Amino acid sequence: MKHLLISTSLLVAAIAAPAVGSTPAVEAQASRTPTKAAQFVPMAASSDMYEIESSRLALERSQSPAIKQFAQMMIDHHTMTTQQVTQAAQASGMTPPPPALLPPHRTLLDKLQPAQGRDFDRMYLDQQRTAHRQALALHQTYSRRGDKEPLRQAAAGAVPIVQQHIDQLKTLSPT
């Protein structure tokens, strides 16, 4: 439990930075991700859940067909990566907790909730850029140094997916 609290604190520090742009401090925090399965699994689940829930909002609120298409892809891909991490956790002998938003992801979603129109699109894209950089650091680190082989493989499989999202985000702008 102490390790989960420390890991959550690192995630809070990384996400609490401004959603626009990235700073060396944010990247440094994000790169200090857990290498223990008991910490990685809830963090990966929260990251995926945030991507799914924020993207559901984008499907409802965005006026941009490109952003809506991206949002649907987020829902599809992050649903898949959640299933893969869950299966890998089970293969590692774990009983993964049900996916839940950790406080920093809940905060991001709460900030996004009231936004409308172009402001929504801008905030959604900014949050997605930051969240994906952090997710990339999480999965890269665990894939290299994680303590459970099935989870390392799942994390390694998520890396190109998250990188694809980062690359696609570079092409999107608020309408």
C-alpha positions as CSV (number, residue, x, y, z in Angstrom):
1,M,0.0,0.0,0.0
2,K,2.9,2.4,0.8
3,H,4.4,1.8,-2.6
4,L,1.0,2.5,-4.3
5,L,0.8,5.7,-2.4
6,I,4.3,6.8,-3.4
7,S,3.6,5.9,-7.0
8,T,0.3,7.7,-7.0
9,S,2.1,10.7,-5.5
10,L,4.5,10.7,-8.4
11,L,1.6,10.4,-10.9
12,V,-0.1,13.3,-9.1
13,A,3.1,15.4,-9.4
14,A,3.4,14.6,-13.1
15,I,-0.2,15.3,-14.0
16,A,-0.6,18.3,-11.8
17,A,1.8,20.2,-14.0
18,P,0.0,22.5,-16.6
19,A,-1.7,20.5,-19.3
20,V,-0.2,22.7,-22.0
21,G,3.3,21.7,-23.0
22,S,5.8,19.7,-21.1
23,T,8.6,20.7,-18.9
24,P,11.7,18.8,-18.0
25,A,10.3,18.4,-14.5
26,V,7.1,16.7,-15.8
27,E,9.1,14.4,-18.0
28,A,11.5,13.5,-15.1
29,Q,8.5,12.7,-12.9
30,A,6.8,10.7,-15.5
31,S,10.0,8.7,-16.2
32,R,10.2,7.6,-12.5
33,T,7.4,5.2,-13.0
34,P,6.9,2.0,-11.0
35,T,8.6,-1.2,-11.8
36,K,6.4,-3.3,-9.4
37,A,3.3,-4.9,-10.9
38,A,1.2,-3.9,-7.9
39,Q,1.9,-0.2,-8.7
40,F,2.0,-0.4,-12.5
41,V,-1.4,-2.1,-13.0
42,P,-3.6,0.5,-11.3
43,M,-1.6,3.3,-12.9
44,A,-2.0,1.8,-16.3
45,A,-5.7,1.2,-15.7
46,S,-6.3,4.8,-14.5
47,S,-4.5,6.1,-17.5
48,D,-6.6,4.0,-19.9
49,M,-9.8,4.9,-18.1
50,Y,-9.0,8.6,-18.3
51,E,-8.4,8.3,-22.0
52,I,-11.7,6.4,-22.5
53,E,-13.8,8.7,-20.3
54,S,-12.4,12.0,-21.7
55,S,-12.8,10.7,-25.2
56,R,-16.5,9.8,-24.6
57,L,-16.9,13.5,-23.7
58,A,-15.1,14.5,-26.9
59,L,-17.6,12.4,-28.9
60,E,-20.4,14.3,-27.3
61,R,-18.9,17.8,-27.3
62,S,-16.4,18.3,-30.1
63,Q,-17.5,19.9,-33.3
64,S,-14.5,18.6,-35.1
65,P,-14.9,15.4,-37.1
66,A,-11.1,14.8,-36.8
67,I,-11.2,15.1,-33.0
68,K,-14.2,12.8,-32.9
69,Q,-12.4,10.2,-35.0
70,F,-9.4,10.5,-32.7
71,A,-11.7,10.1,-29.7
72,Q,-13.3,7.0,-31.0
73,M,-9.8,5.5,-31.7
74,M,-8.8,6.4,-28.1
75,I,-11.9,4.5,-26.8
76,D,-11.1,1.5,-29.0
77,H,-7.4,1.3,-28.4
78,H,-7.5,2.0,-24.6
79,T,-10.2,-0.5,-24.1
80,M,-8.0,-3.0,-25.8
81,T,-4.9,-2.1,-23.8
82,T,-6.9,-2.3,-20.5
83,Q,-7.9,-5.9,-21.5
84,Q,-4.3,-6.7,-22.4
85,V,-2.9,-5.4,-19.1
86,T,-5.7,-7.2,-17.1
87,Q,-4.9,-10.5,-18.9
88,A,-1.2,-10.0,-18.3
89,A,-1.8,-9.3,-14.6
90,Q,-3.8,-12.5,-14.3
91,A,-1.1,-14.4,-16.2
92,S,1.4,-13.0,-13.6
93,G,-0.7,-14.5,-10.8
94,M,-2.3,-11.2,-9.8
95,T,-6.0,-10.4,-9.3
96,P,-6.1,-6.9,-10.8
97,P,-8.4,-4.4,-9.1
98,P,-11.2,-3.1,-11.3
99,P,-10.1,-0.2,-13.4
100,A,-10.5,3.1,-11.5
101,L,-9.5,6.7,-11.9
102,L,-6.7,7.7,-9.6
103,P,-7.1,11.3,-8.2
104,P,-4.9,13.0,-10.8
105,H,-6.9,11.6,-13.7
106,R,-10.2,12.3,-11.9
107,T,-9.0,16.0,-11.5
108,L,-8.3,16.2,-15.3
109,L,-11.7,14.8,-16.1
110,D,-13.4,17.1,-13.7
111,K,-11.6,20.1,-15.3
112,L,-12.7,18.9,-18.8
113,Q,-16.3,18.3,-17.8
114,P,-17.7,21.8,-18.0
115,A,-15.7,22.9,-21.1
116,Q,-17.7,23.5,-24.3
117,G,-17.0,24.3,-28.0
118,R,-13.5,25.4,-29.0
119,D,-12.5,25.6,-25.4
120,F,-13.4,21.9,-25.0
121,D,-11.4,20.9,-28.0
122,R,-8.3,22.9,-26.9
123,M,-8.4,21.5,-23.4
124,Y,-9.1,17.9,-24.6
125,L,-6.1,18.0,-27.0
126,D,-3.8,19.6,-24.4
127,Q,-4.8,17.0,-21.8
128,Q,-4.4,14.2,-24.3
129,R,-0.9,15.3,-25.3
130,T,0.2,15.4,-21.6
131,A,-1.5,12.2,-20.7
132,H,0.0,10.3,-23.6
133,R,3.5,11.5,-22.8
134,Q,3.0,10.2,-19.3
135,A,1.5,7.0,-20.5
136,L,4.4,6.5,-22.9
137,A,6.9,6.9,-20.0
138,L,4.9,4.5,-17.8
139,H,4.8,1.8,-20.4
140,Q,8.4,2.3,-21.7
141,T,9.8,2.1,-18.1
142,Y,7.8,-0.9,-17.1
143,S,8.5,-2.7,-20.4
144,R,12.3,-2.4,-19.6
145,R,12.4,-2.8,-15.9
146,G,9.1,-4.3,-14.7
147,D,9.1,-7.2,-12.3
148,K,6.5,-9.5,-14.2
149,E,7.3,-10.8,-17.7
150,P,3.7,-10.9,-18.9
151,L,3.1,-7.3,-17.8
152,R,6.4,-6.3,-19.4
153,Q,5.2,-7.7,-22.7
154,A,1.9,-5.9,-22.4
155,A,3.6,-2.7,-21.6
156,A,6.0,-3.2,-24.6
157,G,2.9,-3.8,-26.8
158,A,1.3,-0.6,-25.6
159,V,4.4,1.6,-26.4
160,P,3.8,1.7,-30.2
161,I,0.1,2.3,-29.7
162,V,0.7,5.3,-27.4
163,Q,3.4,6.6,-29.7
164,Q,0.9,6.4,-32.6
165,H,-1.5,8.5,-30.6
166,I,1.2,11.1,-29.8
167,D,2.1,11.3,-33.5
168,Q,-1.6,11.7,-34.5
169,L,-2.1,14.4,-31.8
170,K,0.6,16.5,-33.5
171,T,-1.8,16.8,-36.5
172,L,-4.9,17.9,-34.6
173,S,-5.9,21.3,-33.6
174,P,-9.1,22.9,-32.1
175,T,-11.7,23.9,-34.6
